[in-house]
């Protein structure tokens, strides 16, 4: 990694693959152990660290590190791990909510409501621009990460992020009257 320090600002260079690999090998074990203490899950900790290094590699031309490089990596792993935990909490809260709703709802009306929701969602998806729809479906239905979508579609990661944001905004507008806020938040966040 071409680490040039000028007034405590670190610039990263992608053309130095060997240096990037050296930095990865030097920091991976410590970052993985740190993520394990946060997540208590060895596999997810490894994924969080890999996500940080992938993002670092992709955005290396745009990142200015004004403090310790090691500190930057640990802070990135910390935030990546917290975002994952937050995602799990939202998912668990939705599952609890959905189970409670199913137990307390009228069993005869539930299939009709679900069918109407599916129809409305299908219609809203068809109204999305093709690229937005494809990216949304790959993310939500195939459960692919943005990076995987970018690689499959041969698009920049930023394009995938922007198209997902656009898809989510449009779907929120089309489904806002139909869904309770908590379900809408889970489906479209």
Helices and strands as residue ranges (DSSP letters): E 4-6, E 9-11, H 17-39, H 42-58, E 64-65, H 69-104, H 107-126, H 130-140, H 146-153, H 157-175, H 181-188
